């Protein structure tokens, strides 16, 4: 085939391809962006929308208007599906998008070992794409203070709620109330904590007569000792 003919065929094919795969109309793009921005999922965050199928063809909606919706149970976060529906023309099209939501989150300001009790100098707040981070990432540094790390973190790593444990609710020397339970009886008394503990931990408590018992921390200041 002559080179000129091949050029003409290629030009025709390119033109047909462009006509069949026109980009989303600007008004539809803007309507989708407004729809996403109003979603409770992004909660007023700065949002950028990436079109995963930028050359998707949208048929005409003669005699009606295009409705924007999401599939049942869908979450507008990260890779998502937006639906365009024209009831008048009886068509429904899925538009694949990648939603980037930018906001503040908490990271380690230095290497933090397992068991570290977090203080102001241990963390800092940066801005980034929240959709690529774990759902439990902390947005407010106050939620991290005075808590204990359940794993070590490298500098710059995000801090999640599940990475943290409550600091000790009972410290050595704290006065505590003891709930002593046995078969068919329950009594209470006072004691002094000999070991620290968080809720659910076992700690040792010294009674006024010098006896030392071991019990479970129920809540701040309350220890349960079972005699069964």
LUMNU-994611 format. One line per 3 residues: number of its first residue (from 1); for each residue x, y, z of N, C-alpha, C. Coordinates in steps of 0.02 Angstrom, whole numbers. Atoms other than C-alpha are relative to their C-alpha. Layout:
NUM) X:Y:Z:X:Y:Z:X:Y:Z; ... .
END
This chain:
1) 43:-59:0:0:0:0:45:62:0; -41:-61:2:72:172:-46:-1:35:68; -8:-35:-64:135:274:100:-54:52:10 .
4) 50:-53:-6:13:417:63:-68:-28:19; 64:32:-16:-137:298:68:-2:-23:73; -3:22:-71:-79:225:234:-8:60:46 .
7) 6:-61:-40:-65:403:301:-72:22:4; 70:-21:1:-244:444:246:-43:-46:43; 38:48:-40:-312:284:325:11:13:74 .
10) -15:-14:-70:-222:322:487:-33:64:24; 31:-63:-19:-288:501:487:-75:-9:10; 72:13:-7:-467:441:459:-15:-38:64 .
13) 10:39:-61:-451:312:598:7:42:62; -10:-43:-57:-383:441:718:-59:47:10; 57:-45:-4:-525:561:678:-62:-35:26 .
16) 57:38:-23:-657:427:701:7:-17:74; -12:17:-70:-577:373:866:-14:59:45; 11:-59:-41:-580:551:932:-74:17:4 .
19) 71:-16:1:-762:575:880:-40:-49:42; 36:50:-38:-815:412:962:16:4:75; -22:-1:-70:-719:446:1124:14:71:22 .
22) -8:-69:-22:-746:629:1162:5:2:76; -8:-7:-72:-696:685:1336:-66:19:33; 60:-19:-36:-826:713:1471:-15:74:-12 .
25) 17:-70:8:-920:874:1438:19:40:62; -21:-40:-58:-855:1015:1549:-54:9:53; 52:-10:-50:-1024:1043:1630:-12:-63:41 .
28) 7:62:-37:-1035:858:1677:58:-8:49; -58:3:-45:-858:862:1748:-10:44:61; 9:-46:-56:-898:1013:1855:-56:-24:46 .
31) 55:26:-41:-1062:936:1914:23:-59:43; -27:56:-39:-971:777:1967:45:24:56; -44:-27:-51:-840:877:2060:-39:31:58 .
34) 42:-29:-53:-975:974:2154:-34:-54:40; 33:56:-34:-1064:811:2194:47:-33:49; -50:31:-44:-904:736:2267:15:45:59 .
37) -18:-47:-53:-862:893:2366:-53:4:54; 55:-2:-49:-1033:887:2451:-7:-64:39; 6:64:-34:-1008:707:2506:26:5:72 .
40) -24:0:-69:-994:683:2696:67:-35:8; -63:38:-5:-847:567:2662:60:46:-1; -58:-45:5:-730:709:2615:-3:55:52 .
43) 8:-44:-58:-800:821:2753:37:66:-6; -30:-66:9:-743:986:2681:74:1:-16; -71:3:16:-568:926:2635:13:27:-70 .
46) -18:-20:69:-475:991:2483:2:-63:-43; 10:60:41:-520:870:2344:24:11:-71; -18:2:70:-444:829:2176:-28:-64:-30 .
49) 32:57:33:-533:715:2053:42:-20:-61; -38:28:56:-433:604:1935:-48:-43:-41; 45:37:44:-531:539:1786:37:-61:-27 .
52) -34:61:21:-483:357:1757:-19:-21:-71; 20:11:70:-577:351:1591:-18:67:-31; 13:-69:22:-557:529:1524:-35:4:-68 .
55) 30:-2:66:-620:482:1350:-67:-38:-3; 64:35:-2:-783:404:1406:-54:38:-38; 53:-32:39:-928:438:1288:-64:6:41 .
58) 63:-12:-35:-1085:515:1365:-54:13:-52; 54:-12:49:-1243:496:1259:-40:62:17; 44:-58:-12:-1364:639:1240:-59:-22:44 .
61) 58:13:-43:-1504:651:1368:-57:45:-25; 51:-41:33:-1639:718:1253:-64:2:41; 63:-8:-36:-1789:789:1343:6:-9:75 .
64) -9:9:-72:-1713:765:1515:67:27:22; -64:-23:-27:-1564:802:1627:37:-59:29; -43:53:-25:-1418:695:1683:2:3:76 .
67) -1:5:-73:-1431:637:1864:65:-33:22; -63:28:-26:-1274:602:1966:-15:-36:66; 12:40:-60:-1277:465:2098:57:-49:11 .
70) -50:51:-14:-1173:328:2177:-35:-67:10; 29:65:-14:-1202:140:2188:-16:-7:74; 18:9:-71:-1285:84:2352:60:-22:41 .
73) -55:18:-44:-1159:77:2493:68:24:-21; -65:-23:25:-1021:160:2391:27:55:44; -34:-51:-39:-893:270:2478:41:42:-48 .
76) -38:-44:44:-825:421:2386:67:16:32; -66:-4:-32:-644:396:2437:47:-44:-40; -46:39:41:-497:342:2330:-34:-21:-65 .
79) 31:24:62:-547:237:2179:-75:-11:12; 72:1:-11:-735:260:2165:-37:-2:-66; 43:1:59:-880:243:2046:-55:53:8 .
82) 55:-49:5:-995:387:2000:-46:-23:-56; 48:21:51:-1154:347:1904:-35:61:-30; 38:-51:36:-1233:458:1772:-62:-35:-28 .
85) 63:31:21:-1416:421:1736:-44:50:-36; 51:-39:36:-1538:488:1609:-63:-42:-3; 63:38:-3:-1711:425:1650:-38:5:-65 .
88) 38:-12:61:-1785:501:1494:23:-45:-57; -27:40:54:-1668:409:1377:17:-71:23; -8:67:-27:-1656:255:1490:72:-26:-6 .
91) -69:25:-2:-1467:245:1506:33:16:67; -38:-7:-62:-1348:226:1653:73:-16:-15; -71:8:15:-1159:249:1639:40:6:65 .
94) -46:-4:-56:-1025:213:1769:62:39:-20; -60:-40:10:-885:340:1780:49:-17:55; -51:19:-49:-726:279:1864:44:60:15 .
97) -41:-57:-21:-634:412:1963:46:-21:57; -43:8:-59:-493:421:2089:-3:66:38; 11:-60:-40:-535:544:2227:58:8:49 .
100) -55:-16:-46:-388:624:2318:-25:53:49; 22:-47:-52:-435:708:2482:59:19:43; -60:-23:-34:-300:815:2561:-18:33:67 .
103) 11:-29:-66:-291:860:2745:59:-15:46; -54:9:-49:-182:862:2901:-5:-70:32; -3:62:-38:-125:703:2987:64:-3:40 .
106) -55:2:-49:-3:652:3124:51:-52:-21; -54:47:14:167:573:3093:52:4:56; -55:1:-49:317:525:3199:53:51:-22 .
109) -51:-49:17:444:667:3206:70:-28:5; -65:35:-6:585:544:3243:-15:-74:9; 12:71:-14:610:358:3270:-31:-7:69 .
112) 35:11:-64:490:303:3407:-2:-75:14; -1:72:-16:518:135:3493:-67:-24:28; 58:33:-31:385:13:3550:-3:20:74 .
115) 9:-18:-70:313:67:3717:13:72:17; -13:-71:-12:356:251:3695:-64:36:20; 56:-43:-19:240:369:3787:6:65:-38 .
118) -6:-55:47:202:505:3661:-8:68:34; 2:-68:-25:239:686:3702:4:48:-59; 4:-50:53:237:849:3603:57:-7:-50 .
121) -57:3:45:412:828:3530:4:-63:-42; -3:63:36:377:652:3467:-39:-1:-65; 44:2:59:249:696:3334:-4:69:-32 .
124) 13:-63:34:210:828:3205:-57:-11:-49; 58:3:46:68:869:3085:23:22:-69; -14:-18:69:87:869:2896:-64:-7:-40 .
127) 57:6:45:-32:882:2750:16:-51:-54; -11:49:53:-55:743:2624:-66:-30:-23; 58:34:28:-173:632:2527:-24:-53:50 .
130) 26:45:-52:-279:547:2660:-26:-65:-29; 30:59:30:-352:422:2537:50:-57:-9; -51:52:6:-186:327:2527:25:-23:68 .
133) -21:17:-68:-170:313:2717:-52:-45:33; 48:41:-37:-251:191:2840:-57:43:27; 59:-38:-22:-426:243:2893:6:26:72 .
136) -4:-20:-70:-374:257:3076:55:53:13; -54:-49:-10:-236:387:3045:-26:59:41; 20:-55:-44:-241:524:3177:2:65:-38 .
139) 3:-66:32:-294:695:3115:17:55:50; -11:-50:-53:-274:785:3282:55:-25:47; -55:25:-43:-111:773:3382:-21:-11:73 .
142) 22:8:-70:-205:790:3548:-22:-72:15; 23:69:-10:-272:614:3521:59:-47:14; -58:43:-10:-94:546:3533:35:11:66 .
145) -38:-17:-60:-26:634:3687:-18:-46:59; 6:41:-60:2:528:3843:-21:-72:-14; 15:70:16:-32:366:3749:64:-38:-14 .
148) -58:44:7:86:219:3727:-2:-33:-69; -5:32:66:147:154:3559:-2:-76:7; 3:73:2:101:-26:3524:48:-31:-50 .
151) -51:24:47:236:-39:3390:50:57:-12; -50:-51:15:394:52:3337:-17:34:-66; 14:-39:60:381:189:3204:62:36:-23 .
154) -55:-39:28:510:262:3088:-21:73:-8; 15:-71:8:523:451:3068:-42:10:-63; 43:-16:57:386:517:2954:-58:-48:-11 .
157) 55:48:8:272:365:2971:-63:27:33; 63:-22:-30:87:404:3001:-16:-39:63; 20:32:-63:17:365:3173:-75:-12:-1 .
160) 70:19:0:-147:272:3181:-26:-13:70; 31:13:-65:-269:252:3324:15:-70:25; -13:70:-20:-238:64:3322:73:-12:18 .
163) -70:6:-20:-52:96:3348:11:18:73; -7:-28:-67:-86:169:3521:-38:-39:52; 34:28:-58:-133:104:3691:-4:54:53 .
166) 6:-47:-55:-191:198:3843:61:-7:46; -53:4:-50:-54:243:3965:-28:-29:64; 22:32:-62:-61:165:4138:-52:43:36 .
169) 51:-36:-37:-221:212:4227:10:-8:75; -19:9:-70:-148:149:4391:76:-1:3; -73:-5:-8:28:195:4446:20:-25:68 .
172) -27:24:-64:139:129:4585:-12:53:54; 13:-46:-55:85:206:4750:-70:30:0; 68:-27:3:-91:251:4693:-45:-37:50 .
175) 52:34:-40:-230:217:4819:-53:-29:-46; 50:33:43:-355:95:4744:-54:-32:43; 54:37:-34:-520:18:4790:-1:-70:-29 .
178) -2:70:20:-523:-171:4786:-70:-30:6; 62:38:0:-677:-271:4739:18:-74:5; -19:70:-13:-648:-442:4816:-61:-44:-6 .
181) 58:43:12:-765:-577:4751:20:-73:10; -10:72:-10:-780:-760:4798:-66:-35:-8; 61:38:5:-910:-896:4804:-52:27:49 .
184) 57:-26:-39:-1071:-816:4866:17:60:42; -12:-61:-37:-988:-658:4931:38:51:-43; -37:-54:31:-919:-490:4878:11:55:51 .
187) -16:-54:-47:-829:-363:4986:48:48:-35; -45:-49:29:-730:-207:4953:48:25:54; -49:-25:-47:-578:-131:5032:47:50:-34 .
190) -48:-49:26:-433:-10:5009:69:-31:-2; -68:23:5:-255:-39:4957:43:49:-38; -47:-42:36:-100:35:4877:31:-41:-57 .
193) -27:35:58:-45:-13:4701:75:-9:6; -72:15:-2:125:-98:4696:30:-4:-70; -23:2:70:136:-112:4506:-48:42:-42 .
196) 44:-40:43:68:-1:4366:-40:-45:-47; 39:40:47:-64:-58:4244:-50:42:-38; 54:-29:41:-185:-14:4106:-63:-41:11 .
199) 63:37:-8:-366:-69:4097:8:-70:-29; -7:69:21:-369:-258:4088:63:-34:24; -63:29:-24:-194:-281:4159:-9:-29:70 .
202) -3:26:-68:-155:-382:4315:53:39:38; -46:-39:-41:-74:-280:4454:0:-28:71; -4:21:-71:-17:-311:4633:-21:58:45 .
205) 26:-50:-46:-100:-219:4776:16:-22:72; -14:15:-70:-44:-208:4959:-56:26:44; 53:-19:-47:-179:-207:5092:30:34:61 .
208) -24:-35:-60:-168:-110:5256:35:-47:49; -31:49:-46:-119:-271:5349:65:-28:-29; -62:23:31:29:-297:5231:-9:-55:-51 .
211) 12:53:48:-51:-434:5128:1:28:-71; -3:-22:70:-18:-422:4940:-45:-47:-42; 44:37:44:-153:-475:4817:12:22:-72 .
214) -5:-17:71:-159:-478:4628:-69:3:-30; 66:-7:29:-308:-415:4532:2:35:-68; 6:-29:67:-369:-349:4365:-25:72:6 .
217) 21:-70:2:-385:-163:4328:-66:5:-39; 65:-8:32:-569:-128:4292:-6:69:-32; 1:-70:22:-554:61:4275:46:39:46 .
220) -46:-37:-43:-450:200:4351:-19:-5:74; 10:3:-72:-432:167:4537:-39:-60:26; 40:57:-21:-533:5:4538:33:-65:-21 .
223) -32:64:13:-458:-170:4552:-49:-56:20; 42:57:-15:-554:-334:4545:45:-59:18; -39:58:-23:-483:-481:4645:-49:-58:9 .
226) 44:59:-4:-562:-652:4625:32:-51:47; -23:50:-49:-547:-779:4768:-26:-69:-17; 28:66:18:-633:-921:4675:55:-46:-24 .
END
